[in-house]
């Protein structure tokens, strides 16, 4: 009998020795493709050491619009009224604000002049919240291509969200989801 579908949030600095024995997948927070590959390789090595193969997942927000310009403008509007000091207070109030995953997202954001840590990965959300601090931003082709790149890297599970949640969900379904390959989770 197979166990439950269990996910562990993971970063390259996660030092959980027993995790590869206990979970079926890892869930990463936004990073550059290189950073994601490093995390995947690190966790895969730990899993292989105990005879396991884990699935890879990514938690990220999405801002999709019909054009890249509209998507960028929508992302900018999300933070247009944010007071920087209040944003920092919000992000540091959360219990996970000093977690390895949150800290790992802080460095690329600090090094970016425009908030983009790589094409179509905007880290501005992390200025107003803790946790998942980046979004895919672009037109449907750009978002679809980025998700395909992630899938080509081996990422099979995605937890996507946006602001406002329902509106962004509807935009994603209308513009991107129909273009993506569909699958079902295997019976447990």
N, C-alpha and C positions, 0 to 999 in steps of 0.2 A: 504494500500500500504506500503510495506516495504521500509525502508530507504536504503541509500548506504552502501556498505561494507566499514566501516571506522576502521582504526587501530590506536592505540595509543602506542607509545613506552613507556615502563613502567619499573620501578625498585621499590624495596621495599621503597625507599625514595621518590618516586613520590607522591606528595601531590596535586592531582588534584581531587577536590571534585566532579566536574560536569562530569568528564570523563565517569563514568559508565552509565550516561544517554545519552551520545552522540556517543559512539563507539560500534562496534560489536565485536571487538577483541583487545587484547593487544599483543604487540610484544616485546619480551624480548631480551636483548643482552646476550652473553655467560656468564655463571656462573656455579658453581657446581650444581649438581642435588638438593642438599639441598637448595641452594640459589634460584634456580628456583622454587622449591616447596613453599618456603616462599613468593616469589613474587606472585605466582599464588593464594595462600591462602589469602594474603592481598588484592589483587585486587578483588577476588571472594567475599570476605566479604563486600567490598565497593559496589560492584554491587548488591549483595543480599539485601543490605540495601535500595536500590531503586527499588527492584523487577526485577532485570535483571540478566541474565547469559551471560558472555562474553566468546568468544573463546580465546585460548592461542596460541601464535606463537613464534618462535625463529629465530633470525637472527644470522648466524654463517658461517664461512668459512669452506671449506673442502679441505683436502689433502688426496686423496685416491690413492693407488698404489696396485699392485698385492700382495706385501708382506708388513708386518709392517715395516721391515727394510728399504725398498725402500721409503715408505711414510715418515718415520722419516728423512731419508736423504734429501728428497725433501723439507720438512719443514725447515730443517737446511740450505739448499741452499738459501731459500728465504731471509734469513738474513745474509748470509755469507759475504757480502760486505758492510754491514751496519756499518757506523760510529755511535757509541752510542750517541755522542753529537748531530749529525745531526738528528738521529732518534728522540731524545727528542724534538728538534726544530720543526720537522715535526708534531709530535703529539700535541704539545702545540700551534701551529699556527692555528689549526682548531678552528672554533667557538664553537664546542661542547666539547672541550678538558677538560673543568671543569664541564661538566654536571654530574649529579648523576650517570648515567649509565657508563660513562667513568671512573669516580673515583671508582666506585664499582668494576670494572675490574682490576684496578691498584693494589689493596691490595693482592688478591690471586697471581698475577703475581710476586709481590715483595717477597712473602713468598715461592715461588717455586724455587728450585735449578736448575731444568732442564726445566722450562717453562711449565710443565704440571700441571694444577690445579686439575686434577683428571684423571684417565686413559682415554687416547685418546682425551683429551681436552687440546690443546697446546695454551698457551697465548702469544707466541712469536710475533705474528702479531702486537699486541698492542705496541711493541717497535718501530714500524716504521709507525704507523698511529693512528689517533684518531678514535673514533667510535667503530665498531665491532672489537674487538681485539683478538679473539681466533678462532681456527680452530679445527674441528674434524680431527684427523690424525690416519690413520691405513689402514689395508687391507679391502677389500670389506665386509668380514664377521664382522669385528670389527665396521666399520662405520654403516653397516646395523643394528647391534645389539644395538649400541648407539642410533640410530634414533628410533628403536623400544622401547627402554627404555623411551625415551622422549614421544613417542606416548602413552605408558602405563601410563605415568604421566598425560596425558590429552592434550599434545601439538598436535595440528592438522595442523598448518600452519608452513611452513619453508621457509625462504629466505636464500638460500645457494649461496655461491660464492667461488672463488678461484683465484689463480694466476699461470700463465696467465689465465684469465677468460675463454676464449674459450677452451683451452686445458683441464682445470680442469672440465669444464662442460661436455666435451666429455668423460673424464675418469669416472666421476660420472655416466653418463648415461650408459656407457658400463658395469661398474662393480657393481653399486649399485641400480640405479633406477629401473631396470627390476625386482629386488627382492622385491620391496616395493609395498604395497597395493595402488591401484589407486582410486581416487575419483574425483568428480567435485564439484565446488562451487555451492551451491543452487542458483537457479534463484532469482534475487533481484526484 
